[in-house]
Amino acid sequence: MPIQCSQSLRFHDQEEFHAVDYKVMAHAFEIHNELGRLPSEEIFKDELAYRCRNNGMDAWREMAIRVTHGDFSKRYFMDLVVNRGVIYEAKTAERFVKDHDRQLIHYLLLAEQPHGKIVNFRNASVESKFISTRLTPADRRDFALHCQDWIETDDHSRRPQTIIQDLLEDWGAHLELALYREAILHFLGGEENLSHPVELRDKTRIIGRLPMPQLNPTTSLHLSAASKHSAGHEKLLLRLLHHTPLQAIQWINFNGKHIALKTLS
């Protein structure tokens, strides 16, 4: 199995989720009222799991999800999973940020669950955010590769397209960019072997050196997840390329089900 949880899960619809969540959040408020907002994230998570278990719920801390493809393997750990499918991420942050949402959606997609919740213990009162996705495993495998603007100059520039196709067929689309990036670089030889400092020049002056993955001495690889602003991202890449000795950037952009491969030169 390319994506596998360390424990078997079952599907929870929205009504089932909220029935469980009502009990879990009651414990979250109790803990916050008793301990205040200063304990560490780990203490809040451990105590929440303990009280859920102590009140008859099946609660797992740090349930692992293993993602594999060939010899690539990566593990993720969900903060708290209650009753084999109600997923929580606990935070001690000043405020919610988009990265929190993206992290939980990533876990929901991997675990094939539609609903989850982020709980923040840091502020004067407990804050929570319900996160939901309608994407099914079938939806995530309904992807489109757009390669009409990708120029295959050598074997190094051909391989990313094949790797991406294989990963998407195995895992599906819509997962975090960091996972695809790590896997792609792994199969290309590893970031430690691909990343080299590239000079940034202003006419005759060297401004600095920027580490960039390189497919060959004149071509760099760039991955992004630009959606509404992909045209602006392309302009930024071209501006950057203009100030380097590189001849091209092979750009891969993940935008939901649409994955575009484009050669910028």
N, C-alpha and C positions, 0 to 999 in steps of 0.2 A: 504493500500500500504506500503510495507516495506521500499521503498525509494521514497521520495516525495519532490518536490521543492515547495517553497512557492508561486511561480508564474508559470503558464504554459509556457513551452518552445516549440520551434519548431526546427526541424533538419535544420542545415545549411551545405551545401556541401562546398568544398574548394573554389570554385569560389565566392559563396555568402559571405563566411568568409572574403576573401581578399577585396571584394568590400566595406564591412563595415569597415574593419581594416584600409584601406587607409585613410578614414575620421577620424577615432579615433586617429590614430598615428599623423595625422596633428595637432590635438589639443594637443596631448602629447608634441610635439616639441614646439608648441607655448607657452605652460605653462612653459616648462623648460627654454626657451629663456627669458621669462618675469620674472620669479621668481628665476631663478638660481637653484642650486642643493641642497640647505640647508634646505628647508622646510621639515616638517615631512611627513611621508608616508600618513597619514590621509588627510593632506591638498592636496597633489597631487591627491589622489583618489577622494576626494570631488569635486575638481575643474575640473577634467577630466569628471566626471559624469555631472556636471553643464553645461559644454560647449557642451557636446554631446546632452543633452536635449535641450539646447538653439538653437541648429542647426537642430532640427527636428528629432533627434533619440530617440528611447525608451531606456533609460539608468536606470538601477537599481543598487543601492549600497547595499552591504551586503545581497544579495539574499540568503535565507536560504535553505539548503537541510537537511531534517530530515530522519534519518536512524533508523528504529525500528525493534525489534524482541521480541515478548512476552512483558515483562515489561521493556526491555532495550530500551533506546532512546538516540540518540546523534545528535547534530546539527552541521552543518558546514555552513560557511558564505563565499560566493564568493565575491571577492572585487568589481567587476563591471561586469554586464551582459548587453550587448547592443543588441537591436532588438531581444529580447527573445531567445538568444542562442549563441551569440558571447561572450566568457568568457575571462576575463582578471584578472590576478593577478599582483598587483603593488608592487614594492619593492624599498627600499632605502638602498641598500647593496653595499659593495665594489665590489662584483663580483657575478655572478651566481654560485650556487652550486646545487648538485644533488637533495637535498631536495626540492628546488624550483620546479624542474621538476616533482618530485614524487607527490608533493602537487597538482599541476595543473592536472596531469593525473588522480589522485584520483577524483578530482571534475568533470573532463570530463566523467569519467566512471559512476559516480553517476548521472550526468545530462543527460547521453546518448547523448553526443555531441562528434564529432570527432576531433575538432580543438579548440585551445585556444592560448593565448599569455601571456608571462611574460614581464612586462615592468619595467625597472630599471631607476629611476630618479637620483640616487646619484652621478654619475660620470660627467665628463665634458660635455658629450653629452648623450642623451637618448639612452639606450641600450634595445633591445627587442629580444625575443626568441620565435619562433613559435613552438608550441608543438602539436603533433598529435598522435592519436591512431586509429588503425583499428579494435579494439576489439568491437564486438557487444554484446548486452545483451545475445544472444544465445551462443556466444563464451565463455562468462564468466560463463555460467552454464554448460559448457562442462569441468568438472573437474574430477580429479582422486585422490582418497584417497588410500594411500599405507600404510597398517596397518600390514603387515606380520611380522614386527619386534617389534610390540607393545605388551607388556605383561600386561594383565589385572590381577593385583594382588588382587584388592578389588573393591568395588563400586566406590571409589574415582577415580581410574584409568580407570574405564569404562566410566564415564560420559563425559570426554573431547571429546572422539570420537563421541558420539551422538550429543553433542553440535555443534561441527565443521560441521558435516554432515548437521544439520538443518540450520546453518548459511549460508553455501555455497549454499544450495538449495534455500534459501530465497534471498540472496544478490548476489550470484555469487562469483567467484574468482577474483584475480588480484587487489583487493583494498588494502589500506594501512594496514600493519601489526598491527599498533596501534589500529585500529578499531576492528579487530578480537580479539586481545589480551584483550582489555577492555571488550568486550562482553563475552568472554569465562570466564574471571575471575569474571565477574558479576554473571553469572549463577552458578559458583562454590561457591559463597558465598561472593564475593567482595574482592578486593586486600587488603583492610584494615584488613580483617580477615584471609587471606591466607598467607600474607607476614610476614615472621619471620626471625630474624637474625640467620644465619648459621655460625658456627665457621669455619675458615680456619686455618688448622694446618700444621705445619712443624715439623714432628716427635713428639716431646713432647711439642713444643711451639705453643701457639695460636698467629697467625699472625694478625688476625682481625676477624670481623664479617660482613658478606655480606647478605643483605636482599634478600630473595628468596621466591617466592610463593611455598607453600608446600601442596601437596595433602594429606599427612599424615606425622607423625613425621620422617619417614625415606625416604620419596620420594618427590622430588621437581619437579616443572613443568617449562619448558623453551620453549619459542616460538621464532622463528627466521625467517628471510627471506633470507637465504643464497642460492645463485643460483650456480654459478660456483665453489664456495669454500665450499660446504657443507661438504666435507670430512675433510677439515681443521677445520671447525667449530665443527665437531664431536670430533676431537682430543682435541680441547680446552676444550670442556665440560667434556671429560673423565679426562683430567688433573686436572680440577677444582674439579670434584667429588672425585678424589683420595685424595684431601686435606681437605675433609669434613667428618663428621660422617654419612653422608647420605649413603643409600644403593643403590639408583637409582635416575636417572633423566629421567622423561618422557618428551621427546623432540618432538616438533611439528615444522616442517619446511615448510614454504610456498614458493614454487618456481613456480610462474605462475599458470598454471592449475594443477600442481602436488603438492599435500600436503602429506608429509610423516610423519607418527607417529612412533617413535622409542623409545624403552626402552634401556637406557644406564645404565649398572651396573658393 
